[in-house]
Amino acid sequence: MKRILAAVTLALSASCSYAAEEPITVQGMYVWGEGVETFQPCNDPSVFWLNGDEASLQPLRQLAAEVMKKKHQPYQPIYVVLQVTEDVPQGEFAEDYDGVYRLSKVESFSAQIPKGCERQQVY
């Protein structure tokens, strides 16, 4: 009887685990470069490390690289609208930021940052 009760308890606790977090839509600046892959919301000094699969991140990295080459400066922001979920830090760089997002979907991205989406100073 105890084994059955333990099995039922284990099954119930597994089924009650937290559901996957629903993605939120965010807009702001994406920066990519040596040791950097970040997202900063418009008009907000917070900066988040961005995790994601290679296929989703590659178009953002490519545009960021083109902007850096054109401006002859590293770490140039591009404008993005993303669907993200909160994530946990993985690696030494990610722990130095305000949080970590996991990229769920790229809604849009552009080399042009629209008016009204200012990059706030990070202290």
CNS distance restraints for C-alpha pairs under 8 A (distance, minus, plus):
assign (resid   1 and name CA) (resid   5 and name CA) 6.25 0.50 0.50
assign (resid   2 and name CA) (resid   6 and name CA) 6.06 0.50 0.50
assign (resid   3 and name CA) (resid   7 and name CA) 6.09 0.50 0.50
assign (resid   4 and name CA) (resid   8 and name CA) 6.12 0.50 0.50
assign (resid   5 and name CA) (resid   9 and name CA) 6.06 0.50 0.50
assign (resid   6 and name CA) (resid  10 and name CA) 6.09 0.50 0.50
assign (resid   7 and name CA) (resid  11 and name CA) 6.12 0.50 0.50
assign (resid   8 and name CA) (resid  12 and name CA) 6.10 0.50 0.50
assign (resid   9 and name CA) (resid  13 and name CA) 6.12 0.50 0.50
assign (resid  10 and name CA) (resid  14 and name CA) 6.16 0.50 0.50
assign (resid  11 and name CA) (resid  15 and name CA) 6.26 0.50 0.50
assign (resid  12 and name CA) (resid  16 and name CA) 6.22 0.50 0.50
assign (resid  13 and name CA) (resid  17 and name CA) 6.51 0.50 0.50
assign (resid  21 and name CA) (resid  85 and name CA) 6.49 0.50 0.50
assign (resid  21 and name CA) (resid  86 and name CA) 7.92 0.50 0.50
assign (resid  22 and name CA) (resid  85 and name CA) 6.78 0.50 0.50
assign (resid  23 and name CA) (resid  83 and name CA) 5.53 0.50 0.50
assign (resid  23 and name CA) (resid  84 and name CA) 4.94 0.50 0.50
assign (resid  23 and name CA) (resid  85 and name CA) 4.85 0.50 0.50
assign (resid  23 and name CA) (resid 104 and name CA) 6.84 0.50 0.50
assign (resid  24 and name CA) (resid  83 and name CA) 5.31 0.50 0.50
assign (resid  24 and name CA) (resid  84 and name CA) 5.45 0.50 0.50
assign (resid  24 and name CA) (resid  85 and name CA) 6.40 0.50 0.50
assign (resid  25 and name CA) (resid  81 and name CA) 6.92 0.50 0.50
assign (resid  25 and name CA) (resid  82 and name CA) 5.55 0.50 0.50
assign (resid  25 and name CA) (resid  83 and name CA) 4.40 0.50 0.50
assign (resid  25 and name CA) (resid  84 and name CA) 6.45 0.50 0.50
assign (resid  26 and name CA) (resid  41 and name CA) 6.86 0.50 0.50
assign (resid  26 and name CA) (resid  81 and name CA) 5.72 0.50 0.50
assign (resid  26 and name CA) (resid  82 and name CA) 5.38 0.50 0.50
assign (resid  26 and name CA) (resid  83 and name CA) 6.31 0.50 0.50
assign (resid  26 and name CA) (resid  84 and name CA) 7.29 0.50 0.50
assign (resid  27 and name CA) (resid  41 and name CA) 5.74 0.50 0.50
assign (resid  27 and name CA) (resid  42 and name CA) 6.35 0.50 0.50
assign (resid  27 and name CA) (resid  79 and name CA) 7.42 0.50 0.50
assign (resid  27 and name CA) (resid  80 and name CA) 5.64 0.50 0.50
assign (resid  27 and name CA) (resid  81 and name CA) 4.34 0.50 0.50
assign (resid  27 and name CA) (resid  82 and name CA) 6.32 0.50 0.50
assign (resid  28 and name CA) (resid  39 and name CA) 6.84 0.50 0.50
assign (resid  28 and name CA) (resid  40 and name CA) 5.58 0.50 0.50
assign (resid  28 and name CA) (resid  41 and name CA) 4.15 0.50 0.50
assign (resid  28 and name CA) (resid  42 and name CA) 4.43 0.50 0.50
assign (resid  28 and name CA) (resid  79 and name CA) 5.63 0.50 0.50
assign (resid  28 and name CA) (resid  80 and name CA) 5.61 0.50 0.50
assign (resid  28 and name CA) (resid  81 and name CA) 6.72 0.50 0.50
assign (resid  28 and name CA) (resid 117 and name CA) 6.74 0.50 0.50
assign (resid  29 and name CA) (resid  39 and name CA) 5.58 0.50 0.50
assign (resid  29 and name CA) (resid  40 and name CA) 5.17 0.50 0.50
assign (resid  29 and name CA) (resid  41 and name CA) 6.34 0.50 0.50
assign (resid  29 and name CA) (resid  42 and name CA) 6.94 0.50 0.50
assign (resid  29 and name CA) (resid  77 and name CA) 5.43 0.50 0.50
assign (resid  29 and name CA) (resid  78 and name CA) 5.36 0.50 0.50
assign (resid  29 and name CA) (resid  79 and name CA) 4.73 0.50 0.50
assign (resid  29 and name CA) (resid  80 and name CA) 5.94 0.50 0.50
assign (resid  29 and name CA) (resid 113 and name CA) 7.83 0.50 0.50
assign (resid  29 and name CA) (resid 119 and name CA) 7.46 0.50 0.50
assign (resid  30 and name CA) (resid  37 and name CA) 7.40 0.50 0.50
assign (resid  30 and name CA) (resid  38 and name CA) 5.66 0.50 0.50
assign (resid  30 and name CA) (resid  39 and name CA) 4.58 0.50 0.50
assign (resid  30 and name CA) (resid  40 and name CA) 6.59 0.50 0.50
assign (resid  30 and name CA) (resid  60 and name CA) 7.78 0.50 0.50
assign (resid  30 and name CA) (resid  77 and name CA) 5.38 0.50 0.50
assign (resid  30 and name CA) (resid  78 and name CA) 5.36 0.50 0.50
assign (resid  30 and name CA) (resid  79 and name CA) 6.32 0.50 0.50
assign (resid  30 and name CA) (resid  80 and name CA) 6.40 0.50 0.50
assign (resid  31 and name CA) (resid  36 and name CA) 6.99 0.50 0.50
assign (resid  31 and name CA) (resid  37 and name CA) 5.79 0.50 0.50
assign (resid  31 and name CA) (resid  38 and name CA) 5.27 0.50 0.50
assign (resid  31 and name CA) (resid  39 and name CA) 6.51 0.50 0.50
assign (resid  31 and name CA) (resid  64 and name CA) 6.96 0.50 0.50
assign (resid  31 and name CA) (resid  75 and name CA) 5.73 0.50 0.50
assign (resid  31 and name CA) (resid  76 and name CA) 6.09 0.50 0.50
assign (resid  31 and name CA) (resid  77 and name CA) 4.79 0.50 0.50
assign (resid  31 and name CA) (resid  78 and name CA) 6.71 0.50 0.50
assign (resid  32 and name CA) (resid  36 and name CA) 5.27 0.50 0.50
assign (resid  32 and name CA) (resid  37 and name CA) 4.59 0.50 0.50
assign (resid  32 and name CA) (resid  38 and name CA) 6.59 0.50 0.50
assign (resid  32 and name CA) (resid  61 and name CA) 6.21 0.50 0.50
assign (resid  32 and name CA) (resid  64 and name CA) 6.39 0.50 0.50
assign (resid  32 and name CA) (resid  65 and name CA) 7.81 0.50 0.50
assign (resid  32 and name CA) (resid  75 and name CA) 5.95 0.50 0.50
assign (resid  32 and name CA) (resid  76 and name CA) 7.60 0.50 0.50
assign (resid  32 and name CA) (resid  77 and name CA) 7.77 0.50 0.50
assign (resid  33 and name CA) (resid  37 and name CA) 6.70 0.50 0.50
assign (resid  33 and name CA) (resid  65 and name CA) 7.96 0.50 0.50
assign (resid  33 and name CA) (resid  74 and name CA) 6.89 0.50 0.50
assign (resid  33 and name CA) (resid  75 and name CA) 5.68 0.50 0.50
assign (resid  35 and name CA) (resid  93 and name CA) 7.08 0.50 0.50
assign (resid  36 and name CA) (resid  49 and name CA) 7.91 0.50 0.50
assign (resid  36 and name CA) (resid  93 and name CA) 7.65 0.50 0.50
assign (resid  37 and name CA) (resid  49 and name CA) 5.99 0.50 0.50
assign (resid  37 and name CA) (resid  50 and name CA) 5.67 0.50 0.50
assign (resid  37 and name CA) (resid  51 and name CA) 7.78 0.50 0.50
assign (resid  38 and name CA) (resid  47 and name CA) 6.61 0.50 0.50
assign (resid  38 and name CA) (resid  48 and name CA) 5.49 0.50 0.50
assign (resid  38 and name CA) (resid  49 and name CA) 4.50 0.50 0.50
assign (resid  38 and name CA) (resid  50 and name CA) 5.13 0.50 0.50
assign (resid  39 and name CA) (resid  47 and name CA) 5.82 0.50 0.50
assign (resid  39 and name CA) (resid  48 and name CA) 5.16 0.50 0.50
assign (resid  39 and name CA) (resid  49 and name CA) 6.36 0.50 0.50
assign (resid  39 and name CA) (resid  50 and name CA) 6.27 0.50 0.50
assign (resid  40 and name CA) (resid  44 and name CA) 6.93 0.50 0.50
assign (resid  40 and name CA) (resid  45 and name CA) 7.13 0.50 0.50
assign (resid  40 and name CA) (resid  46 and name CA) 6.04 0.50 0.50
assign (resid  40 and name CA) (resid  47 and name CA) 4.58 0.50 0.50
assign (resid  40 and name CA) (resid  48 and name CA) 6.25 0.50 0.50
assign (resid  40 and name CA) (resid 119 and name CA) 7.53 0.50 0.50
assign (resid  41 and name CA) (resid  45 and name CA) 7.71 0.50 0.50
assign (resid  41 and name CA) (resid  46 and name CA) 7.05 0.50 0.50
assign (resid  41 and name CA) (resid  47 and name CA) 7.38 0.50 0.50
assign (resid  41 and name CA) (resid 119 and name CA) 7.99 0.50 0.50
assign (resid  42 and name CA) (resid 116 and name CA) 7.79 0.50 0.50
assign (resid  42 and name CA) (resid 117 and name CA) 4.61 0.50 0.50
assign (resid  42 and name CA) (resid 118 and name CA) 5.58 0.50 0.50
assign (resid  42 and name CA) (resid 119 and name CA) 6.27 0.50 0.50
assign (resid  42 and name CA) (resid 120 and name CA) 7.77 0.50 0.50
assign (resid  43 and name CA) (resid 116 and name CA) 7.87 0.50 0.50
assign (resid  43 and name CA) (resid 117 and name CA) 5.89 0.50 0.50
assign (resid  43 and name CA) (resid 118 and name CA) 4.96 0.50 0.50
assign (resid  43 and name CA) (resid 119 and name CA) 5.87 0.50 0.50
assign (resid  43 and name CA) (resid 120 and name CA) 5.65 0.50 0.50
assign (resid  44 and name CA) (resid 119 and name CA) 7.15 0.50 0.50
assign (resid  44 and name CA) (resid 120 and name CA) 5.60 0.50 0.50
assign (resid  45 and name CA) (resid 119 and name CA) 7.48 0.50 0.50
assign (resid  45 and name CA) (resid 120 and name CA) 4.84 0.50 0.50
assign (resid  45 and name CA) (resid 121 and name CA) 5.90 0.50 0.50
assign (resid  45 and name CA) (resid 122 and name CA) 5.31 0.50 0.50
assign (resid  46 and name CA) (resid  98 and name CA) 5.97 0.50 0.50
assign (resid  46 and name CA) (resid 122 and name CA) 7.28 0.50 0.50
assign (resid  47 and name CA) (resid  97 and name CA) 6.03 0.50 0.50
assign (resid  47 and name CA) (resid  98 and name CA) 5.67 0.50 0.50
assign (resid  47 and name CA) (resid  99 and name CA) 7.31 0.50 0.50
assign (resid  47 and name CA) (resid 122 and name CA) 7.90 0.50 0.50
assign (resid  48 and name CA) (resid  97 and name CA) 5.62 0.50 0.50
assign (resid  48 and name CA) (resid  98 and name CA) 5.54 0.50 0.50
assign (resid  48 and name CA) (resid  99 and name CA) 4.94 0.50 0.50
assign (resid  48 and name CA) (resid 100 and name CA) 5.14 0.50 0.50
assign (resid  48 and name CA) (resid 101 and name CA) 6.42 0.50 0.50
assign (resid  49 and name CA) (resid  89 and name CA) 7.97 0.50 0.50
assign (resid  49 and name CA) (resid  94 and name CA) 5.44 0.50 0.50
assign (resid  49 and name CA) (resid  97 and name CA) 6.23 0.50 0.50
assign (resid  49 and name CA) (resid  98 and name CA) 7.88 0.50 0.50
assign (resid  49 and name CA) (resid  99 and name CA) 6.41 0.50 0.50
assign (resid  49 and name CA) (resid 100 and name CA) 4.70 0.50 0.50
assign (resid  49 and name CA) (resid 101 and name CA) 6.23 0.50 0.50
assign (resid  50 and name CA) (resid 100 and name CA) 5.92 0.50 0.50
assign (resid  50 and name CA) (resid 101 and name CA) 5.04 0.50 0.50
assign (resid  50 and name CA) (resid 102 and name CA) 5.86 0.50 0.50
assign (resid  50 and name CA) (resid 103 and name CA) 6.74 0.50 0.50
assign (resid  51 and name CA) (resid  87 and name CA) 7.82 0.50 0.50
assign (resid  51 and name CA) (resid 100 and name CA) 7.25 0.50 0.50
assign (resid  51 and name CA) (resid 101 and name CA) 6.13 0.50 0.50
assign (resid  51 and name CA) (resid 102 and name CA) 4.67 0.50 0.50
assign (resid  51 and name CA) (resid 103 and name CA) 6.06 0.50 0.50
assign (resid  52 and name CA) (resid  56 and name CA) 6.70 0.50 0.50
assign (resid  52 and name CA) (resid  57 and name CA) 6.39 0.50 0.50
assign (resid  52 and name CA) (resid 102 and name CA) 5.46 0.50 0.50
assign (resid  52 and name CA) (resid 103 and name CA) 4.90 0.50 0.50
assign (resid  52 and name CA) (resid 104 and name CA) 7.33 0.50 0.50
assign (resid  53 and name CA) (resid  57 and name CA) 6.33 0.50 0.50
assign (resid  53 and name CA) (resid 103 and name CA) 7.74 0.50 0.50
assign (resid  54 and name CA) (resid  58 and name CA) 5.75 0.50 0.50
assign (resid  55 and name CA) (resid  59 and name CA) 7.72 0.50 0.50
assign (resid  56 and name CA) (resid  60 and name CA) 7.83 0.50 0.50
assign (resid  56 and name CA) (resid 103 and name CA) 7.67 0.50 0.50
assign (resid  56 and name CA) (resid 105 and name CA) 7.12 0.50 0.50
assign (resid  56 and name CA) (resid 106 and name CA) 6.99 0.50 0.50
assign (resid  57 and name CA) (resid  61 and name CA) 6.20 0.50 0.50
assign (resid  58 and name CA) (resid  62 and name CA) 6.05 0.50 0.50
assign (resid  59 and name CA) (resid  63 and name CA) 6.31 0.50 0.50
assign (resid  60 and name CA) (resid  64 and name CA) 6.11 0.50 0.50
assign (resid  60 and name CA) (resid 109 and name CA) 7.31 0.50 0.50
assign (resid  61 and name CA) (resid  65 and name CA) 6.04 0.50 0.50
assign (resid  62 and name CA) (resid  66 and name CA) 6.29 0.50 0.50
assign (resid  63 and name CA) (resid  67 and name CA) 6.25 0.50 0.50
assign (resid  63 and name CA) (resid  78 and name CA) 7.62 0.50 0.50
assign (resid  63 and name CA) (resid 110 and name CA) 7.87 0.50 0.50
assign (resid  63 and name CA) (resid 111 and name CA) 7.05 0.50 0.50
assign (resid  64 and name CA) (resid  68 and name CA) 6.19 0.50 0.50
assign (resid  64 and name CA) (resid  75 and name CA) 7.87 0.50 0.50
assign (resid  64 and name CA) (resid  76 and name CA) 6.61 0.50 0.50
assign (resid  64 and name CA) (resid  77 and name CA) 6.87 0.50 0.50
assign (resid  64 and name CA) (resid  78 and name CA) 6.25 0.50 0.50
assign (resid  64 and name CA) (resid 111 and name CA) 7.68 0.50 0.50
assign (resid  65 and name CA) (resid  69 and name CA) 6.13 0.50 0.50
assign (resid  66 and name CA) (resid  70 and name CA) 6.13 0.50 0.50
assign (resid  67 and name CA) (resid  71 and name CA) 6.09 0.50 0.50
assign (resid  67 and name CA) (resid  76 and name CA) 6.60 0.50 0.50
assign (resid  67 and name CA) (resid  78 and name CA) 7.91 0.50 0.50
assign (resid  67 and name CA) (resid 111 and name CA) 6.87 0.50 0.50
assign (resid  68 and name CA) (resid  72 and name CA) 5.60 0.50 0.50
assign (resid  68 and name CA) (resid  73 and name CA) 5.22 0.50 0.50
assign (resid  68 and name CA) (resid  74 and name CA) 5.34 0.50 0.50
assign (resid  68 and name CA) (resid  75 and name CA) 6.76 0.50 0.50
assign (resid  68 and name CA) (resid  76 and name CA) 5.69 0.50 0.50
assign (resid  69 and name CA) (resid  73 and name CA) 6.95 0.50 0.50
assign (resid  69 and name CA) (resid  74 and name CA) 7.99 0.50 0.50
assign (resid  77 and name CA) (resid 111 and name CA) 7.84 0.50 0.50
assign (resid  78 and name CA) (resid 109 and name CA) 7.12 0.50 0.50
assign (resid  78 and name CA) (resid 110 and name CA) 5.98 0.50 0.50
assign (resid  78 and name CA) (resid 111 and name CA) 4.92 0.50 0.50
assign (resid  78 and name CA) (resid 112 and name CA) 6.76 0.50 0.50
assign (resid  78 and name CA) (resid 113 and name CA) 6.50 0.50 0.50
assign (resid  79 and name CA) (resid 109 and name CA) 5.48 0.50 0.50
assign (resid  79 and name CA) (resid 110 and name CA) 5.19 0.50 0.50
assign (resid  79 and name CA) (resid 111 and name CA) 6.19 0.50 0.50
assign (resid  79 and name CA) (resid 112 and name CA) 6.43 0.50 0.50
assign (resid  79 and name CA) (resid 113 and name CA) 5.07 0.50 0.50
assign (resid  79 and name CA) (resid 114 and name CA) 7.65 0.50 0.50
assign (resid  80 and name CA) (resid 106 and name CA) 7.61 0.50 0.50
assign (resid  80 and name CA) (resid 107 and name CA) 7.60 0.50 0.50
assign (resid  80 and name CA) (resid 108 and name CA) 5.75 0.50 0.50
assign (resid  80 and name CA) (resid 109 and name CA) 4.22 0.50 0.50
assign (resid  80 and name CA) (resid 110 and name CA) 6.52 0.50 0.50
assign (resid  81 and name CA) (resid 106 and name CA) 6.45 0.50 0.50
assign (resid  81 and name CA) (resid 107 and name CA) 5.27 0.50 0.50
assign (resid  81 and name CA) (resid 108 and name CA) 5.18 0.50 0.50
assign (resid  81 and name CA) (resid 109 and name CA) 6.26 0.50 0.50
assign (resid  82 and name CA) (resid 103 and name CA) 7.03 0.50 0.50
assign (resid  82 and name CA) (resid 104 and name CA) 7.52 0.50 0.50
assign (resid  82 and name CA) (resid 105 and name CA) 5.87 0.50 0.50
assign (resid  82 and name CA) (resid 106 and name CA) 4.71 0.50 0.50
assign (resid  82 and name CA) (resid 107 and name CA) 5.31 0.50 0.50
assign (resid  82 and name CA) (resid 108 and name CA) 7.07 0.50 0.50
assign (resid  83 and name CA) (resid 103 and name CA) 6.25 0.50 0.50
assign (resid  83 and name CA) (resid 104 and name CA) 5.30 0.50 0.50
assign (resid  83 and name CA) (resid 105 and name CA) 4.98 0.50 0.50
assign (resid  83 and name CA) (resid 106 and name CA) 6.36 0.50 0.50
assign (resid  83 and name CA) (resid 107 and name CA) 7.01 0.50 0.50
assign (resid  84 and name CA) (resid 101 and name CA) 5.88 0.50 0.50
assign (resid  84 and name CA) (resid 102 and name CA) 5.37 0.50 0.50
assign (resid  84 and name CA) (resid 103 and name CA) 4.64 0.50 0.50
assign (resid  84 and name CA) (resid 104 and name CA) 5.09 0.50 0.50
assign (resid  84 and name CA) (resid 105 and name CA) 7.01 0.50 0.50
assign (resid  85 and name CA) (resid 101 and name CA) 5.54 0.50 0.50
assign (resid  85 and name CA) (resid 102 and name CA) 5.25 0.50 0.50
assign (resid  85 and name CA) (resid 103 and name CA) 6.79 0.50 0.50
assign (resid  85 and name CA) (resid 104 and name CA) 6.99 0.50 0.50
assign (resid  86 and name CA) (resid  99 and name CA) 7.70 0.50 0.50
assign (resid  86 and name CA) (resid 100 and name CA) 5.97 0.50 0.50
assign (resid  86 and name CA) (resid 101 and name CA) 4.62 0.50 0.50
assign (resid  86 and name CA) (resid 102 and name CA) 6.05 0.50 0.50
assign (resid  87 and name CA) (resid  99 and name CA) 7.79 0.50 0.50
assign (resid  87 and name CA) (resid 100 and name CA) 5.11 0.50 0.50
assign (resid  87 and name CA) (resid 101 and name CA) 5.08 0.50 0.50
assign (resid  87 and name CA) (resid 102 and name CA) 5.51 0.50 0.50
assign (resid  88 and name CA) (resid  99 and name CA) 7.81 0.50 0.50
assign (resid  88 and name CA) (resid 100 and name CA) 5.95 0.50 0.50
assign (resid  88 and name CA) (resid 101 and name CA) 7.86 0.50 0.50
assign (resid  89 and name CA) (resid  94 and name CA) 5.16 0.50 0.50
assign (resid  89 and name CA) (resid  95 and name CA) 5.53 0.50 0.50
assign (resid  89 and name CA) (resid  99 and name CA) 7.58 0.50 0.50
assign (resid  89 and name CA) (resid 100 and name CA) 6.02 0.50 0.50
assign (resid  90 and name CA) (resid  94 and name CA) 6.11 0.50 0.50
assign (resid  90 and name CA) (resid  95 and name CA) 7.48 0.50 0.50
assign (resid  91 and name CA) (resid  95 and name CA) 7.17 0.50 0.50
assign (resid  92 and name CA) (resid  96 and name CA) 7.66 0.50 0.50
assign (resid  93 and name CA) (resid  97 and name CA) 7.86 0.50 0.50
assign (resid  94 and name CA) (resid  99 and name CA) 7.81 0.50 0.50
assign (resid  94 and name CA) (resid 100 and name CA) 6.90 0.50 0.50
assign (resid  95 and name CA) (resid  99 and name CA) 7.69 0.50 0.50
assign (resid 113 and name CA) (resid 117 and name CA) 6.77 0.50 0.50
